[in-house]
Amino acid sequence: MHMPVLSVPPEAVNMSLGLSLAFATNPFRLLACGPTLHQTCKENTYVNGFCFLFGSNLRQPPQRFPKALRGRLRLV
């Protein structure tokens, strides 16, 4: 049986998926998230997560949720 490979961004090196799981039964859905995407900005490191939403057919590639943060971040 051929299983598709998840499409992840190049910065997702050593990404842990499944550290947070949630599911629903009607219709069946599985949400798997991993918090290990990191990016460095000067001396600060920011940790972003990535989530994939699986439908009832686990053989199809899941829907990928976009990153929460894009571009510059201004902290007040």
C-alpha atoms as a printed R data frame, in Angstrom:
   type eleno elety resid chain resno       x      y      z
1  ATOM     1    CA   MET     A     1   0.000  0.000  0.000
2  ATOM     2    CA   HIS     A     2   1.438  3.385 -1.020
3  ATOM     3    CA   MET     A     3   0.996  6.156  1.547
4  ATOM     4    CA   PRO     A     4   1.474  9.768  0.396
5  ATOM     5    CA   VAL     A     5   4.214 11.862  1.933
6  ATOM     6    CA   LEU     A     6   3.211 14.967  3.883
7  ATOM     7    CA   SER     A     7   4.115 18.236  2.216
8  ATOM     8    CA   VAL     A     8   6.004 20.308  4.776
9  ATOM     9    CA   PRO     A     9   8.053 23.488  4.394
10 ATOM    10    CA   PRO     A    10  11.861 23.229  4.137
11 ATOM    11    CA   GLU     A    11  12.325 24.762  7.596
12 ATOM    12    CA   ALA     A    12  10.441 21.837  9.174
13 ATOM    13    CA   VAL     A    13  13.596 19.888 10.007
14 ATOM    14    CA   ASN     A    14  13.103 17.356 12.830
15 ATOM    15    CA   MET     A    15   9.430 18.287 13.099
16 ATOM    16    CA   SER     A    16   7.473 16.268 15.661
17 ATOM    17    CA   LEU     A    17   3.905 15.638 14.569
18 ATOM    18    CA   GLY     A    18   1.235 14.258 16.836
19 ATOM    19    CA   LEU     A    19   2.216 15.903 20.089
20 ATOM    20    CA   SER     A    20  -1.288 17.375 20.085
21 ATOM    21    CA   LEU     A    21  -4.150 15.310 18.684
22 ATOM    22    CA   ALA     A    22  -7.884 15.964 18.444
23 ATOM    23    CA   PHE     A    23 -10.577 14.017 16.617
24 ATOM    24    CA   ALA     A    24 -14.246 14.083 15.734
25 ATOM    25    CA   THR     A    25 -16.381 11.102 14.730
26 ATOM    26    CA   ASN     A    26 -19.205 12.568 12.646
27 ATOM    27    CA   PRO     A    27 -17.717 13.166 10.141
28 ATOM    28    CA   PHE     A    28 -14.393 11.569 11.018
29 ATOM    29    CA   ARG     A    29 -11.556 14.082 11.231
30 ATOM    30    CA   LEU     A    30  -8.162 13.946 12.915
31 ATOM    31    CA   LEU     A    31  -6.118 17.045 13.719
32 ATOM    32    CA   ALA     A    32  -2.408 16.399 14.384
33 ATOM    33    CA   CYS     A    33  -0.133 19.241 15.466
34 ATOM    34    CA   GLY     A    34   3.561 19.587 16.169
35 ATOM    35    CA   PRO     A    35   5.273 22.535 17.883
36 ATOM    36    CA   THR     A    36   8.824 22.142 16.629
37 ATOM    37    CA   LEU     A    37   9.072 24.586 13.749
38 ATOM    38    CA   HIS     A    38  11.434 27.310 14.845
39 ATOM    39    CA   GLN     A    39  12.798 30.456 13.302
40 ATOM    40    CA   THR     A    40  15.565 32.688 14.561
41 ATOM    41    CA   CYS     A    41  15.317 36.454 14.431
42 ATOM    42    CA   LYS     A    42  18.551 38.046 15.645
43 ATOM    43    CA   GLU     A    43  19.096 36.645 19.147
44 ATOM    44    CA   ASN     A    44  15.499 35.427 19.637
45 ATOM    45    CA   THR     A    45  14.099 32.048 18.654
46 ATOM    46    CA   TYR     A    46  10.376 31.744 17.929
47 ATOM    47    CA   VAL     A    47   8.669 28.346 17.996
48 ATOM    48    CA   ASN     A    48   5.701 27.932 15.657
49 ATOM    49    CA   GLY     A    49   3.508 24.908 15.312
50 ATOM    50    CA   PHE     A    50   2.161 23.136 12.271
51 ATOM    51    CA   CYS     A    51  -1.161 21.305 12.037
52 ATOM    52    CA   PHE     A    52  -2.562 18.826  9.523
53 ATOM    53    CA   LEU     A    53  -6.273 18.008  9.233
54 ATOM    54    CA   PHE     A    54  -6.955 14.422  8.104
55 ATOM    55    CA   GLY     A    55 -10.343 13.368  6.749
56 ATOM    56    CA   SER     A    56 -11.885  9.886  6.785
57 ATOM    57    CA   ASN     A    57  -9.628  8.734  3.934
58 ATOM    58    CA   LEU     A    58  -6.208  8.670  5.579
59 ATOM    59    CA   ARG     A    59  -4.604  7.695  2.258
60 ATOM    60    CA   GLN     A    60  -5.034 11.186  0.822
61 ATOM    61    CA   PRO     A    61  -2.619 13.974  1.777
62 ATOM    62    CA   PRO     A    62  -4.119 16.047  4.594
63 ATOM    63    CA   GLN     A    63  -5.104 19.689  4.447
64 ATOM    64    CA   ARG     A    64  -2.273 21.792  5.815
65 ATOM    65    CA   PHE     A    65  -3.085 24.797  7.969
66 ATOM    66    CA   PRO     A    66  -1.072 27.951  7.282
67 ATOM    67    CA   LYS     A    67   1.486 29.262  9.737
68 ATOM    68    CA   ALA     A    68  -0.004 31.541 12.358
69 ATOM    69    CA   LEU     A    69   2.720 34.142 11.986
70 ATOM    70    CA   ARG     A    70   3.879 35.495  8.657
71 ATOM    71    CA   GLY     A    71   6.277 38.326  8.067
72 ATOM    72    CA   ARG     A    72   7.306 40.735 10.764
73 ATOM    73    CA   LEU     A    73   6.085 40.523 14.311
74 ATOM    74    CA   ARG     A    74   5.840 43.630 16.443
75 ATOM    75    CA   LEU     A    75   5.822 43.074 20.182
76 ATOM    76    CA   VAL     A    76   4.454 45.834 22.382
